[in-house]
Amino acid sequence: MKKILLLAALFLGFGAANAQVTVEGSKFSDNWSLTLKGGVVSPFQGYSVIPHSRGVFGVELKKQITPIFGLALDYSATVNTSSWNVRKGGVKSSNVFDASNLVLEGVTNLNNLFAGYKGSPRLFEIETVLGAGWAHYYFPVHQGQDENALTAKAGLNLNFNLGEAKAWTIGVKPAVVWNLSEPSKQSSNSFNANLANLELTVGVTYHFKNSNGTHSFKIADLSNQGEIDALNARINALRGELADTKRALDECNNRPAQVKEVVKEVEVVKEVAKKSEVPETIITFDQGKSVISKAQYPNVQRVATYLKSHKDAKVTILGYASPEGSKEINEKLSKARANAVKDMLINTYKISADRISADGQGVGDVFEEPDWNRVSICTIEK
């Protein structure tokens, strides 16, 4: 028996876990309903059903706490008949009702428990009802004082939800009600079938309108556009930050290559500087001339700039001539060309004369083309 109960509890727990939905928050005044019902009640066991049946009427006030669970306060009264209780002699009292019962019920919607709540009541739903209450029995004076008793109730609600708004419900309500207080010679068990009544009633229920504008629970819309926009803005901002971080990371990853390129460029500059560290500058002259033309000024300035930057350096200037003319003239011309460069360094760029050596070499053979040998060649000496 214990294993069966454990399995049933696990089964119900599994169903409840699968049926959970998020509904909008409701006020205490929401999800109330009122039921008017009527039907018949008869002994559950020990007596023939139809001869001992009598009418029962009632009213039920219910608060649905969740789409699955609800609480109800059920008041019912049975019509007085002469055959009400053969154990008491079947004497009819002067009251219209011979018994009343007030029960606090716990109601479970099986459809929503196992299939989930879909946002509106289904056309047909089944509810289980379990409750405990207090009954009062009315007796004629010669039979003794009225009696009170604790009662228990178990039953089903077979509900048909009507209308587009599902504001109305017609329910068929079979139930068993036990008298837990009356002693029994047949059994010591409180839930004795001989002390129970079988009820079959039909009820009409009106579900009051809720603050959400419906007559039932409303599934919550968890999407808030403002929150969505804020989240999207945050996501876009994070994407921008991610892109900036990626660019910074790429820059960091590229720095070794950039450093290598810079080092390479520096090496090239150093190599160029090294090559030009001891420049050999050529100043060309027109045929038969020893005057430096303006086109050759940059070459002379190059030598002067180096000498100013390197105070310990000296320069040797050798003048040459092309083979035209006599040997004597070419020797004088080559020397004049060397001295022309020397004089410009001294007079124009203020280079000390003791750092300059100038001499003529006559006809030059520096270049294969004879005309190209009309030059002064400046060689720096450290």
RALINCOR-V452097 format. One record per run of one state. SS is the DSSP state (H for helix, E for strand, - for the rest). FROM is the first residue (numbers start at 1). LEN is the number of residues. If there is no record, write none. Layout:
<<SS & FROM & LEN> <SS & FROM & LEN>>
This chain:
<<- & 1 & 1> <H & 2 & 17> <- & 19 & 4> <E & 23 & 1> <- & 24 & 8> <E & 32 & 12> <- & 44 & 10> <E & 54 & 11> <- & 65 & 4> <E & 69 & 11> <- & 80 & 6> <H & 86 & 3> <- & 89 & 8> <E & 97 & 13> <H & 110 & 6> <- & 116 & 8> <E & 124 & 14> <- & 138 & 3> <H & 141 & 3> <- & 144 & 3> <E & 147 & 16> <- & 163 & 5> <E & 168 & 12> <- & 180 & 13> <H & 193 & 3> <E & 196 & 12> <- & 208 & 11> <E & 219 & 1> <- & 220 & 5> <H & 225 & 51> <- & 276 & 4> <E & 280 & 5> <- & 285 & 9> <H & 294 & 16> <- & 310 & 4> <E & 314 & 8> <- & 322 & 5> <H & 327 & 21> <- & 348 & 5> <H & 353 & 3> <E & 356 & 8> <- & 364 & 6> <H & 370 & 4> <- & 374 & 1> <E & 375 & 7> <- & 382 & 1>>
